[in-house]
Each structure stands twice: as C-alpha cells, then as structure tokens.
Amino acid sequence: MLSFLKYIFIATLRLGTPIALTSMGGCLSQRGGINNIGLDAQMTLGALMGVCGAYWFKSAWVGVLVGMLAGLIMGLIHGFVVNTCGAPMAVSSQAMILFSQGLTIIVLFAVFGNVGYSDQVASISSTPVLANIPLAGDTLSQLSPLVYLGLVILAVLNFLLYKTPMGLRMQSCGEHPRAADTAGINVTLYRYLGVMTSGALGGLGGAMLSIGYMNLFQDGMIAGRGFLAVGAISLGGYTLKGAYAAGLLFGFFDALQLYVQTTNLPVPSQFVQMIPYLASFLVIIFASGEHSGRRGRAPAALGQPYSKISGTR
Amino acid sequence: MKNINGTRLKQGLADTFSSLVALLLAFVVSGLLILLTDANPLEVFSSLFVGGLGSPLALAGALNRMAPILLAGLAITAGNSCGVFNIGFDGQFLVGFVLAAVVGYAVPLPSFLLIPLVFLAAIAGAMLWSFFPIFLNIRREVNIIFSCIMLNYVGKYLVNYLIQQFPGYIASTGGSPRVQDTAMLPALIEKPYKINLAVLISLVSLALLYVILFKTRSGYEMRAAGLSRSAAYSAGIPVEKKAMAGMLLSGAFAGMCGALELMGITGRAIEDYAPGYMGLGIAVAMLGREKPAMILLSAFLFAVMKNGTTLMQMKTGISAQFVLVIQGLLIIFVGIGPLFRYLMNRFHEGRKNSHA
C-alpha cells in the first residue's frame, strides 16, 4: 500500500506539474483577456526545442530556457493574431497546432536526421540534493527540480496577480478593457504580457515532459495534455491556484493509468489508456453547469480583442 | 447578364487575393526552411508538383486523393458556418471508419444495398460522436474544444479495441480482415486510369452543402448564427439549435469521409489509423471561405501535394511529412489575413489625420 501511494505521489507530480504549469499560464492569459487555446502547440514546441537546446548546448537547463523561449514566441504570435489582428481565437490556436506538428517533423529531421523521435539528451529528472533529508528524502529526490520550480512560480505569480497593482491592472484588462484604458492602463501591453507568460509556461511544461521526465522527444508525446490544461482552467474556477490543482488532478489520472498498466488486471489495455481522458472528461462534465459559477467566473471580456481605435469587437 | 453587386464582388476578390497571398507566403517560408536543410527549394517544389500532377496517371491519383480531403474540408466548413469549431473530426472519422468496416464485413447483402448501408452506419456513428460535445456545450457549458479532444482520444482507443475484437483480426498488420468485395466502391472510370466513385460522391456532397447553406432558410439561419450569435439571437433565430445542426452536419461529413476511406482506399479497418485529414480539412475550409469553387480548388491543391510527396521524397530526400509544414504555415498566414485589413485601416487613418 505504501509503495502504491509513493508511486502515485511521484507519478502525479511528475506528470501533473507540466499540465498544472501550462494551465496556470493559460489562466493568467485569460485573466488578461486573451483566451490561449493553443497551449498544446506551445507545449509541443517547448518539448521539442527543449530537447534541441539540451542537444546544442549540452545542458538540460539551457534546454529548458530554449523551450520556454519557443513557447513565448508562440504566445507572442497568438497574441498578435488574436488581439492585434482580431482573428478568431480557435482559428489561430488550430493554426498553431498544425504549425507545431509540421515544424516538429522538420526540426527533428534537420537536427537529428530522424523522423518521429530525437536522440537522447541530457535530462534533469531527479534532485539528488534532497536525498539527505530524513524520511522523505528518498521520495523527494526522485522528483525533477522543475517540480519544485513549478511550485515557486505558482507562489510568485499568485502574489503578483492578486497582491500587486500590476496584477490588478492585468485583471482589469480582462474584465473591462475600455475602463482600464480610460484609467491609463496600457491594455495591449498587459495582454501581451499575459499571453507571452502563458506561452513561456506552456513551453516550460512541454520541456518538463521531454527533458524533466524523459530524456528525448517523441512525436505525439504531448498527447492532448495542452487541451487538458485548457479544461483545467475552468475546473479550477479561473484562479491560478485552482488551475494548478486541477492540472495536478489530471496528472493523477495519468499516473493511475500508468499504475494500472503495471498490474495485471483483466481489463483490455485500450480501456486503461482511456482512463486519463475519460476521467478528465467526466470530471469536467460534472463540475460544469449551473453550479460552476460558485468556484469562480471567467473574466468578463475574455476573448474580445481590444484596440484603442475600435474598442472591443 | 445579371447585375453584379459591386461590393460583393470586391469582397470576394479581396478574399481570393488574401488566400493567394497566404499561399505564396507559405511557399516562400517553407522554401527558406528547406534551405536550412541543405536542399534546393525549387527542386523540392517542382518534384512535388510533377509527381502530383505531371502525368495523366498522377492526375487520376490526385483526383482519388481529393475525395476524402474535400469531405474533411466540408466537415470543417459546415461547423465553421455556424460558429462551431469541430476539432473532434479525428474521433468522428475513426468511429465512422470502424463502423463502416463492421457493416462491410458482417452484413451479407448485394452491393447496391450494402454500400448505402455502410454509409448510413458510418454517418450515424460519427454524428453520435459529434452530438456529445455540442449537447454538453449547450446543456452544461462544457468547453467544446476540450470535449472534442477528449472524445478523440476515447474514440481512438475504443476503435482500437473494436478492431481487435474482429473475428480473424490480423495482429501482424494491426488490422481487421478485408471487408467483402461487395462493400468496395466500384470505379467511376476504369480505363485508361482508374478514378474512384468517391470523387463523384465528394463533389455531390459539396453541392449538397452549398445548397443547404445558401439556398435554404435553415442554412441562412445557421450562417447568421455563425456571423453574430447575439444579432441572430435577437432576430429570433434559435442559435443553439443551429449550432447543434451545424455540428451534426459536420459529423455526418466526417462519417462519410471515414466510409469513403474504408470502401475506396484501405478496404479494412487499421489500428491507430491517422491519415491527418483534419489538418487538411481545416486548411481547405480556411482557404475556401465557404466558396464552393475555392473549396474545391484548395482540396485539389492539397491532394496534388499529397500525391506528389512520394516523388519528392525519392528525388530530394525531404521527408514526406514536410507537406505538413507547408500546410501549417499556410494556415498561419490565412489566419493572419485580418492583419492586412488592420494595417490598411491604420494606413487610411494615418492619411486622414495628416490631412486634417
């Protein structure tokens, strides 16, 4: 039983933190008013470029930075297309997803000469420093330092968004951009800040999967986790903490799936593989509806592009 | 000659123009990407199009490949027209695909009865798969993109499971046994080059969608709901019903695409089948912008590119998947289309201000 709990605990944090980080970023972007549904693409490119960075610079940490940068650029493009050009969000997101799929293939081919997977690179999947802590040291040291970094980022962003003037300004851009503009707040700047942070966090989440959990990139390794992150935002009631917790919950389903695969239960493997998706889907179905407002509301101007000239459209 | 509406013509030309610009930019940028991999872009593109369109045989191949792409484009267009983004195409396609295989394998009927039955089964299954997301969206406000993606994965594993339950499942190739010969689509033209009946079916579907969207009241209301939900709502249009209709229509086309794939191309259900029609469908829908001729043309273009990849790979060593990069870029540039409008507006305003 204890070994089961330990396994689930470690696997949940390993698999859940990427979703949680991405989801938290998406929530931040939504608070600023831009709906970033391209999280999946940002995770994919983060994972891919993270591996490339680790390969080029022989350092997993530089890889993480490269992955974040890739995500940030995707976030910037999304912000530009959606907020400045006023294109429909779903369209831009889908374009990014296709673009990332295509780019994955060409980058893998150009850098590693393979189709579908990369070489093995340096990874940061454990934290040996923590091994000396009594009792829990063995468990804690098996987690990537990025898991702890994620919690630190959550604390910092939570403080920035809810306790500082800057964060409150960002929230006003998502609630009523015209009012914020009238009060002298640079709506465009804050919105771009939000969506770019979201992109960088999505990139970090992706890089965590490729070099914080495994040590290579495989085509399709993100497996819809970016969309799980989108679902986690509303499940978490549009708060950073909530989004993070919901992301970890989805990671728990994923961990459960892995555990059931190691046991020899007489269930067809396809149904076991279905667990994370079906469970997340059911949770979302039961959590939405009339009572979802109790957990928190989406920002009022979410998804409405804003420009000084024509206001919200 | 009919009196042509000036502004409408202008708008149509602007749409076509921005599609062409997007196309051009996509090729330029992907050419630059090819340069990065030390190959010659001109050689790559020429082998792509020679292989896809260069001979009567290649032309027949391109036409055959066009049918499922066109249907995928119609599926996405049907959803877009009333403001629903059907990202669940992949799941609906697979459900239609496997149900077509079940009926085509198990039901002993003559061809002229069996083929319509296979279509019906595939369409019903795919419509069911597209019903859940839109129903949950209307009833419980579940994010439609989220539920579509979850159902894609659930569908994928469910379909894999069903295929393994086939009597005579072939583990080495990961597929069901072949369906009966009576379930295979007859050829439209047998000689000199084989052209599938699927081509005709996809063209009829295009005409059908056009008539539904532009010549019926229901289609008009669907488009109105897609253009502005609130305006349509205040005009008394049942917006939710229209979204439901659009999504189900989209699902029906996805199921049809799955049935055509089975009866025209594979002849059996295959595990983890992912021909990537959703991406192509989105590209077709975005380039086509609800104009039948443009939809047809862009579906044909992608079919040519898909058809030519083998020769491109043989001649230049560039991965066949590279076509995906061009598609991805194309969609990005089509998506940026409104940017041109925005820049034009800025330009005009700047001029006005300088005169004042």
Interface residues (C-beta under 8 A of the other chain):
Chain A: I37 I77 F80 V81 T84 C85 G86 A87 A90 V91 S92 Q94 A95 M96 L98 F99 S100 Q101 G102 L103 I105 I106 F109 A110 V115 A223 G224 F227 L228 V230 G231 S234 P268 Q270 F271 Q273 M274 Y277 L278 S280 F281 I284 I285 S288 G289 S292 I309
Chain B: L33 L36 T37 F85 I87 L136 R139 R140 E141 V142 N143 I145 F146 S147 I149 M150 L151 N152 Y153 V154 Y157 L158 N160 Y161 Q164 G279 I282 A283 M286 I318 S319 Q321 F322 L324 V325 I326 Q327 G328 L329 I331 I332 V334 G335 I336 G337 P338 L339 Y342 N345 E349
